[in-house]
């Protein structure tokens, strides 16, 4: 089964977060992730709004978690910590 990495983000320090974005894209791609939504137009229907929403497709939940735990992504994440409020979940899809 495939997996979606879904991240809802409120950026609090744009300069530091820009460094995260610069490093995170290549780290995610290296681990087979494909962006399907990245800070795109959205409509908040329920819950707390997050102005930046990112969805990445991976082949499996395990691949998404391996990406998150990788040294490359952790280096990127060090620039997002303290520069954003994030909620990240990986969800298995119902289709391959």
C-alpha positions as CSV (number, residue, x, y, z in Angstrom):
1,X,0.0,0.0,0.0
2,X,1.1,3.6,-0.7
3,X,1.4,6.2,2.0
4,X,0.7,9.9,2.3
5,X,2.9,12.2,4.5
6,X,0.6,15.0,5.5
7,X,2.1,18.1,7.2
8,X,0.1,21.1,8.4
9,X,2.5,24.0,9.2
10,X,2.4,27.5,10.6
11,X,5.7,29.2,10.0
12,X,6.9,31.5,12.8
13,X,10.5,32.2,11.4
14,X,10.4,32.4,7.6
15,X,14.2,32.7,7.3
16,X,15.0,29.5,9.2
17,X,12.1,27.7,7.6
18,X,13.4,28.6,4.2
19,X,16.6,26.6,5.0
20,X,14.4,23.7,6.1
21,X,12.5,23.8,2.8
22,X,15.8,24.0,0.8
23,X,17.1,20.8,2.5
24,X,13.9,18.9,3.0
25,X,12.9,18.6,-0.7
26,X,16.0,16.8,-1.8
27,X,15.9,14.6,1.3
28,X,12.3,13.6,0.6
29,X,13.1,12.9,-3.1
30,X,16.1,10.8,-2.2
31,X,13.8,8.5,-0.2
32,X,11.2,8.2,-3.0
33,X,8.8,10.9,-1.9
34,X,6.8,12.8,-4.5
35,X,5.1,16.1,-3.6
36,X,1.5,16.2,-4.6
37,X,0.6,19.4,-2.7
38,X,3.0,21.9,-1.4
39,X,1.7,25.2,0.1
40,X,-1.1,25.0,-2.5
41,X,-4.5,26.7,-2.3
42,X,-6.7,25.2,0.3
43,X,-10.1,25.6,2.1
44,X,-10.2,25.0,5.8
45,X,-13.5,23.3,6.6
46,X,-12.9,22.0,10.1
47,X,-10.3,22.2,12.9
48,X,-7.5,24.6,13.4
49,X,-6.2,26.3,10.3
50,X,-2.6,25.9,9.2
51,X,-1.5,28.2,6.4
52,X,1.0,25.8,4.9
53,X,-0.1,22.3,4.0
54,X,2.1,19.7,2.4
55,X,1.3,16.2,1.1
56,X,3.9,13.8,-0.1
57,X,3.3,10.3,-1.6
58,X,5.6,7.4,-0.7
59,X,5.5,3.8,-1.7
60,X,4.9,2.6,1.9
61,X,4.4,3.9,5.4
62,X,7.8,2.4,6.2
63,X,9.5,4.4,3.4
64,X,7.9,7.6,4.7
65,X,9.1,6.9,8.3
66,X,12.6,6.0,7.0
67,X,12.7,9.3,5.2
68,X,11.7,11.2,8.4
69,X,14.3,9.3,10.4
70,X,17.1,9.8,7.9
71,X,20.1,11.9,8.6
72,X,19.3,14.2,5.6
73,X,15.8,14.9,6.8
74,X,16.8,15.3,10.4
75,X,19.3,17.9,9.3
76,X,16.5,19.8,7.4
77,X,14.2,19.4,10.4
78,X,16.7,21.1,12.7
79,X,15.9,24.3,10.8
80,X,12.2,23.9,11.1
81,X,12.3,23.3,14.9
82,X,11.6,26.6,16.6
83,X,10.8,28.1,13.2
84,X,7.3,26.5,12.8
85,X,4.5,24.7,14.5
86,X,3.9,21.4,12.7
87,X,1.6,18.5,12.7
88,X,2.9,15.6,10.7
89,X,1.1,12.3,10.1
90,X,1.8,9.4,7.7
91,X,-1.4,7.6,6.5
92,X,-1.5,4.4,4.5
93,X,-3.6,4.8,1.3
94,X,-6.3,2.4,0.3
95,X,-4.8,2.1,-3.2
96,X,-1.3,1.2,-4.4
